[in-house]
Every structure is written in C-alpha cells, then in structure tokens.
Amino acid sequence: MPCAAREPWRRNLSCERWPRTKADRPLIARLREELSALEARSELPPILASDRDPEAVAATSANARAAGVPLRVFESDARAIAALSPPGHVVANVPYGERLSAGSRKQLKSFYHSLGDALGALRGHRLALLSASDDFESAFGLRPRSRTTLWNGPLRCALYRYGR
C-alpha cells in the first residue's frame, strides 16, 4: 500500500462534503486511481514553486513537507520563468497591489505587462492566474479563455485562465 503522505490525493478533502460534489464522487475516485497509477509508474509531472521572497520560499517548503507534497521550491522572479518540456500548467497568485504605496499603481501595471510578455512566450502551456487588481486583465496583455470571480479572504478576485 502506498504511503498516504506521498499521495495527498488519498486524503478526504473538505470540498467533498459540499452538496454539489456528492455527484462527483465517482469522478474523484477515478482521478485518485489515475494519480495512484501514475505515481506508481513515477510519471507524475514535477511540481515547481517559486517566489522572489526568501521567507515565502521557506514557508512554502515547510508547508509542502508537512502536507507530504513533493515540491521543488526555489527563489526566482515569476518573469524569469522558463518553458517546461513538455508544456505544463502555470498557476500563480499575482501581486494585487493592496500593500503598495501611493504612486505604485504604474509600477504594478508595468509588472503585469512584463509578466504577460514572459508567460505569453510559453507556447503550449496553460495558465491560471489569480488577481484582485482591476488593472490586471488589461495590463497583462493576453486574452483569457475564461474569467471566474471568486474571493480570496475578504478580497474579490478573478481567476483568469489562458491556453487550450
């Protein structure tokens, strides 16, 4: 029997108790079996995480270890991302600008634009980006495949999806 710490998908998730997901139980069970089979064949894609803040990198590493999630964490600016081979998924919670001083809105928009240039160059990758900034979508420069409104704590956010 595989170790549950190495297979976080074997844990029961809170969302499984939601009324809407009861109908999805067969799908969840099938996905767990597929993940288990992939893990047994060592075919799971690597999970990489980065942040430019060393404290965030340390916290992410500690949380991943505690959860039993195999994760490679490193310090890097998101705009320095290199393409994965084969193409993969990029998930990011981009800066919102909530803690920036006055006058930094222009800097934030410039960051979004350069991030859009960097991530837009990743051909074949799928992107999922979370932002609470009203400036994000226009400054990022790419047209999302979908946009979903949700909440990150008290902040109203949008989850933008790009790619296939």
C-alpha positions as CSV (number, residue, x, y, z in Angstrom):
1,M,0.0,0.0,0.0
2,P,1.5,3.4,-1.0
3,C,2.2,5.9,1.7
4,A,-0.6,8.4,2.2
5,A,1.9,11.2,3.0
6,R,3.3,10.8,-0.6
7,E,-0.2,10.7,-2.0
8,P,-2.0,13.8,-0.7
9,W,-4.9,13.0,-3.1
10,R,-5.8,10.0,-0.9
11,R,-6.9,12.4,1.9
12,N,-10.5,13.4,2.2
13,L,-10.9,17.0,1.1
14,S,-13.4,19.4,2.7
15,C,-14.9,20.1,-0.6
16,E,-16.0,16.5,-0.9
17,R,-18.7,17.3,1.8
18,W,-20.2,20.1,-0.3
19,P,-23.6,19.2,-1.7
20,R,-22.6,19.9,-5.2
21,T,-19.6,17.5,-5.1
22,K,-21.6,14.4,-4.0
23,A,-22.5,13.7,-7.6
24,D,-18.8,13.9,-8.4
25,R,-17.7,11.1,-6.0
26,P,-17.2,8.6,-8.8
27,L,-15.1,11.1,-10.8
28,I,-13.0,11.9,-7.7
29,A,-12.4,8.2,-7.1
30,R,-11.4,7.6,-10.7
31,L,-9.0,10.6,-10.6
32,R,-7.4,9.3,-7.4
33,E,-6.9,5.9,-9.0
34,E,-5.3,7.5,-12.1
35,L,-3.0,9.6,-9.9
36,S,-2.0,6.5,-7.9
37,A,-1.3,4.6,-11.1
38,L,0.8,7.5,-12.4
39,E,2.7,7.7,-9.1
40,A,3.4,4.0,-9.2
41,R,5.0,4.4,-12.6
42,S,6.8,7.6,-11.5
43,E,5.1,9.5,-14.2
44,L,3.7,12.4,-12.2
45,P,5.0,15.7,-13.5
46,P,7.1,17.7,-11.1
47,I,5.5,20.4,-9.1
48,L,7.7,23.5,-9.0
49,A,7.1,26.6,-7.0
50,S,8.9,29.9,-6.8
51,D,8.8,33.3,-5.2
52,R,11.2,36.2,-5.1
53,D,10.8,36.5,-1.3
54,P,13.1,34.0,0.6
55,E,10.7,33.9,3.5
56,A,7.9,32.8,1.2
57,V,10.1,30.2,-0.3
58,A,10.9,28.8,3.2
59,A,7.3,28.8,4.3
60,T,6.2,27.1,1.1
61,S,8.8,24.4,1.5
62,A,7.8,23.8,5.1
63,N,4.1,23.6,4.3
64,A,4.7,21.2,1.4
65,R,6.8,18.9,3.6
66,A,4.1,19.0,6.3
67,A,1.5,18.1,3.8
68,G,3.6,15.3,2.2
69,V,3.6,17.1,-1.2
70,P,6.6,16.5,-3.4
71,L,7.5,20.1,-4.4
72,R,10.7,21.8,-5.6
73,V,10.7,25.3,-4.3
74,F,13.2,28.0,-5.4
75,E,13.7,31.7,-5.3
76,S,13.0,33.4,-8.6
77,D,11.1,36.3,-10.2
78,A,8.0,35.0,-12.0
79,R,9.0,36.9,-15.1
80,A,12.2,34.7,-15.4
81,I,10.2,31.5,-15.9
82,A,11.5,29.1,-18.5
83,A,9.3,26.8,-20.7
84,L,8.7,23.3,-19.4
85,S,9.2,20.3,-21.6
86,P,6.6,19.0,-22.2
87,P,4.5,22.1,-21.7
88,G,2.7,22.2,-18.4
89,H,0.5,24.3,-16.2
90,V,1.4,27.6,-14.6
91,V,-0.6,28.7,-11.6
92,A,0.1,32.0,-9.9
93,N,-1.4,34.3,-7.3
94,V,0.0,37.6,-8.7
95,P,0.6,40.7,-6.6
96,Y,-2.6,42.7,-6.1
97,G,-1.1,46.0,-5.1
98,E,-3.0,46.1,-1.8
99,R,0.1,46.8,0.2
100,L,1.8,49.2,-2.3
101,S,2.3,52.8,-1.5
102,A,0.5,55.6,-3.5
103,G,2.0,56.1,-6.9
104,S,2.9,52.4,-7.3
105,R,-0.1,51.6,-9.4
106,K,2.0,52.4,-12.5
107,Q,4.8,50.0,-11.3
108,L,2.2,47.3,-10.7
109,K,0.8,47.7,-14.2
110,S,4.3,47.6,-15.6
111,F,4.9,44.4,-13.7
112,Y,1.7,42.8,-15.1
113,H,2.7,43.8,-18.6
114,S,6.2,42.3,-18.4
115,L,4.7,39.2,-16.7
116,G,2.3,38.9,-19.7
117,D,5.2,39.1,-22.1
118,A,7.1,36.3,-20.2
119,L,4.1,34.0,-19.7
120,G,2.8,34.6,-23.2
121,A,6.1,33.3,-24.6
122,L,5.4,29.9,-23.0
123,R,3.9,28.2,-26.0
124,G,1.6,25.2,-25.3
125,H,1.4,25.9,-21.5
126,R,-1.9,26.5,-19.7
127,L,-2.0,29.4,-17.3
128,A,-4.3,30.1,-14.3
129,L,-3.7,33.4,-12.6
130,L,-5.5,34.9,-9.6
131,S,-5.6,38.6,-9.2
132,A,-7.7,41.2,-7.2
133,S,-6.4,44.1,-9.2
134,D,-8.8,45.9,-11.6
135,D,-5.8,46.7,-13.7
136,F,-4.6,43.1,-14.2
137,E,-6.5,42.0,-17.2
138,S,-5.8,45.0,-19.4
139,A,-2.2,45.4,-18.3
140,F,-1.4,41.6,-18.7
141,G,-2.0,41.9,-22.4
142,L,-3.3,38.4,-23.1
143,R,-6.9,37.5,-23.7
144,P,-8.2,35.0,-21.1
145,R,-10.0,31.8,-22.2
146,S,-12.2,32.3,-19.1
147,R,-12.6,34.6,-16.1
148,T,-14.1,33.4,-12.9
149,T,-15.0,35.7,-10.0
150,L,-14.2,34.4,-6.5
151,W,-13.0,35.5,-3.1
152,N,-9.5,35.2,-1.5
153,G,-10.4,36.0,2.0
154,P,-12.0,39.5,2.0
155,L,-10.7,40.4,-1.5
156,R,-12.9,40.0,-4.5
157,C,-10.6,38.3,-7.2
158,A,-10.7,36.9,-10.6
159,L,-9.2,33.7,-11.8
160,Y,-8.0,34.1,-15.4
161,R,-7.3,31.0,-17.5
162,Y,-5.2,31.1,-20.6
163,G,-4.3,28.4,-23.2
164,R,-6.1,25.5,-24.7
